[in-house]
């Protein structure tokens, strides 16, 4: 969260490039980081302190819901 927009984009592109030979798990709320991800998992607090897990697999412009619990 401490990086400015330009550096978030640089780090996101670097991780995307390196992910061809390694797996990365990144915790981020920054849009450029999420846009470069191949999949995204989110945890949302619902009523009565119940957490809901949601996620999407990103395939270019065709984002599809993947996980819903």
C-alpha positions as CSV (number, residue, x, y, z in Angstrom):
1,X,0.0,0.0,0.0
2,X,2.9,2.3,0.5
3,X,4.0,2.3,-3.2
4,X,2.9,5.1,-5.5
5,X,0.9,4.2,-8.7
6,X,3.9,4.0,-11.0
7,X,5.8,1.7,-8.8
8,X,2.8,-0.5,-8.1
9,X,2.6,-1.0,-11.9
10,X,6.3,-1.8,-12.2
11,X,6.1,-4.4,-9.4
12,X,2.9,-5.9,-10.8
13,X,4.6,-6.3,-14.3
14,X,7.7,-7.8,-12.7
15,X,5.6,-10.4,-10.8
16,X,3.6,-11.2,-13.9
17,X,6.9,-11.8,-15.8
18,X,8.5,-13.9,-13.1
19,X,5.3,-15.9,-12.5
20,X,6.1,-18.0,-15.6
21,X,8.7,-19.8,-13.5
22,X,7.3,-19.4,-9.9
23,X,4.0,-18.9,-8.1
24,X,3.3,-15.7,-6.2
25,X,0.7,-14.9,-3.6
26,X,0.3,-11.1,-3.2
27,X,-1.9,-9.3,-0.7
28,X,-2.9,-6.0,-2.2
29,X,-5.8,-3.6,-2.7
30,X,-4.1,-1.7,-5.4
31,X,-5.9,-1.8,-8.8
32,X,-2.8,-2.3,-11.0
33,X,-1.8,-5.3,-9.0
34,X,-5.2,-6.9,-9.2
35,X,-5.4,-6.2,-12.9
36,X,-2.2,-8.1,-13.5
37,X,-3.3,-11.1,-11.5
38,X,-4.4,-14.4,-13.1
39,X,-6.9,-15.0,-10.3
40,X,-8.1,-13.0,-7.3
41,X,-9.6,-14.2,-4.0
42,X,-11.4,-11.8,-1.7
43,X,-12.7,-12.1,1.9
44,X,-15.6,-10.0,2.9
45,X,-17.1,-9.7,6.4
46,X,-20.8,-10.2,6.3
47,X,-23.5,-9.8,9.1
48,X,-22.8,-11.4,12.5
49,X,-19.1,-11.6,11.8
50,X,-19.4,-14.3,9.1
51,X,-16.7,-14.1,6.4
52,X,-17.5,-14.8,2.8
53,X,-14.9,-15.9,0.3
54,X,-15.2,-14.8,-3.3
55,X,-12.9,-14.9,-6.2
56,X,-12.5,-14.6,-10.0
57,X,-10.2,-16.1,-12.5
58,X,-9.1,-13.3,-14.9
59,X,-8.6,-14.3,-18.5
60,X,-8.0,-11.1,-20.3
61,X,-11.3,-9.2,-20.7
62,X,-13.5,-12.3,-19.9
63,X,-13.5,-12.4,-16.1
64,X,-15.6,-15.1,-14.7
65,X,-16.8,-15.9,-11.1
66,X,-14.7,-18.8,-9.9
67,X,-15.2,-19.2,-6.1
68,X,-18.2,-18.4,-4.0
69,X,-18.5,-19.8,-0.4
